[in-house]
Amino acid sequence: MSGLLNNPNLKKQPKTDPLDRGQDIKPKNTFTTDDLKNNNGKPSKPGKSVADSVTFYANVRINNHIKNKAEALSGIGLYKSQKDAIDNALDYLIYSLDAEDKRKFTFQLDILESRDARTRGK
C-alpha cells in the first residue's frame, strides 16, 4: 500500500490543466469598496432599500358567475384574458368614484402596495 502513496512517477510529472482556458479575462475598470461607499458623490436615499413596487401572483376566490362573466368578456374579444377583463372593470369602477372615495381608495392602495414591497421585495 505504501508503494501507491509514494509513487515516484507522480512526483516527476508536473500537474497541468488538461483544458485550454484561453486568455485571462480582466475588466477594463476596477473599483474598490471605498468607491461603493462614496456612491460617486451622490447621497444615498434613506429608506429606499426595497423596491417601491413588486408584482406577484395572488389568488382571489370568486364564484362561477363572476368567472363566467370575465370569460365571456374575453371570449367575445373585448379583452385578451379574464385578468384583463377584471382589471379594466376595476379601473372603470375606480374612475367613477367620487373624490372622497377615490382619496380613501388611493390611501388604502398605497398602504397595501408598500406592504407588498416590504414583504416580497427582498
C-alpha positions as semicolon CSV with decimal commas, in nm:
position;residue;x (nm);y (nm);z (nm)
1;M;0,000;0,000;0,000
2;S;0,277;0,244;0,078
3;G;0,401;0,196;-0,278
4;L;0,079;0,352;-0,407
5;L;0,104;0,650;-0,178
6;N;0,468;0,723;-0,261
7;N;0,452;0,664;-0,636
8;P;0,769;0,817;-0,786
9;N;0,604;0,855;-1,127
10;L;0,352;1,105;-0,993
11;K;0,622;1,325;-0,841
12;K;0,812;1,355;-1,169
13;Q;0,515;1,480;-1,379
14;P;0,415;1,842;-1,329
15;K;0,042;1,889;-1,278
16;T;-0,102;2,070;-1,576
17;D;-0,453;2,178;-1,660
18;P;-0,587;1,949;-1,935
19;L;-0,828;2,216;-2,061
20;D;-0,722;2,512;-2,274
21;R;-0,881;2,806;-2,095
22;G;-0,773;3,076;-2,340
23;Q;-0,669;3,424;-2,235
24;D;-0,733;3,558;-1,887
25;I;-1,035;3,785;-1,879
26;K;-0,980;4,111;-1,693
27;P;-1,224;4,402;-1,652
28;K;-1,148;4,739;-1,810
29;N;-1,239;4,935;-1,499
30;T;-1,188;4,810;-1,147
31;F;-1,320;4,953;-0,822
32;T;-1,275;4,915;-0,451
33;T;-1,521;4,903;-0,165
34;D;-1,441;5,269;-0,094
35;D;-1,584;5,355;-0,436
36;L;-1,907;5,184;-0,338
37;K;-1,925;5,377;-0,013
38;N;-1,874;5,708;-0,191
39;N;-2,157;5,631;-0,436
40;N;-1,995;5,861;-0,696
41;G;-2,056;6,169;-0,482
42;K;-2,432;6,126;-0,482
43;P;-2,607;6,100;-0,146
44;S;-2,793;5,775;-0,100
45;K;-3,165;5,790;-0,036
46;P;-3,251;5,665;0,313
47;G;-3,535;5,418;0,345
48;K;-3,537;5,318;-0,022
49;S;-3,360;4,984;0,015
50;V;-3,653;4,773;-0,107
51;A;-3,840;4,806;-0,432
52;D;-4,122;5,060;-0,445
53;S;-4,349;4,812;-0,620
54;V;-4,347;4,438;-0,673
55;T;-4,570;4,212;-0,879
56;F;-4,653;3,853;-0,788
57;Y;-4,942;3,615;-0,841
58;A;-5,224;3,612;-0,589
59;N;-5,547;3,414;-0,576
60;V;-5,892;3,559;-0,519
61;R;-6,185;3,332;-0,454
62;I;-6,480;3,417;-0,679
63;N;-6,793;3,226;-0,767
64;N;-6,856;3,068;-1,104
65;H;-7,087;3,350;-1,220
66;I;-6,817;3,616;-1,188
67;K;-6,567;3,385;-1,360
68;N;-6,816;3,322;-1,642
69;K;-6,871;3,696;-1,692
70;A;-6,498;3,757;-1,717
71;E;-6,459;3,462;-1,953
72;A;-6,746;3,585;-2,170
73;L;-6,592;3,933;-2,197
74;S;-6,263;3,784;-2,308
75;G;-6,442;3,527;-2,526
76;I;-6,616;3,789;-2,739
77;G;-6,286;3,960;-2,797
78;L;-6,321;4,271;-2,582
79;Y;-6,024;4,167;-2,367
80;K;-5,725;3,940;-2,421
81;S;-5,778;3,749;-2,096
82;Q;-6,002;3,718;-1,794
83;K;-5,739;3,905;-1,593
84;D;-5,757;4,199;-1,835
85;A;-6,138;4,198;-1,818
86;I;-6,137;4,213;-1,437
87;D;-5,857;4,471;-1,430
88;N;-6,040;4,701;-1,674
89;A;-6,369;4,657;-1,489
90;L;-6,198;4,760;-1,164
91;D;-6,033;5,056;-1,337
92;Y;-6,372;5,167;-1,468
93;L;-6,522;5,141;-1,119
94;I;-6,233;5,332;-0,962
95;Y;-6,257;5,602;-1,227
96;S;-6,627;5,651;-1,148
97;L;-6,572;5,701;-0,772
98;D;-6,629;6,045;-0,623
99;A;-6,331;6,244;-0,497
100;E;-6,354;6,137;-0,131
101;D;-6,387;5,766;-0,211
102;K;-6,101;5,794;-0,462
103;R;-5,884;5,952;-0,191
104;K;-5,969;5,671;0,053
105;F;-5,904;5,409;-0,214
106;T;-5,568;5,562;-0,308
107;F;-5,466;5,575;0,058
108;Q;-5,556;5,208;0,112
109;L;-5,389;5,103;-0,213
110;D;-5,066;5,283;-0,121
111;I;-5,058;5,106;0,216
112;L;-5,113;4,765;0,058
113;E;-4,856;4,824;-0,218
114;S;-4,591;4,938;0,030
115;R;-4,661;4,632;0,247
116;D;-4,615;4,405;-0,055
117;A;-4,293;4,583;-0,147
118;R;-4,164;4,545;0,208
119;T;-4,255;4,179;0,247
120;R;-4,197;4,048;-0,106
121;G;-3,940;4,292;-0,242
122;K;-3,641;4,122;-0,083
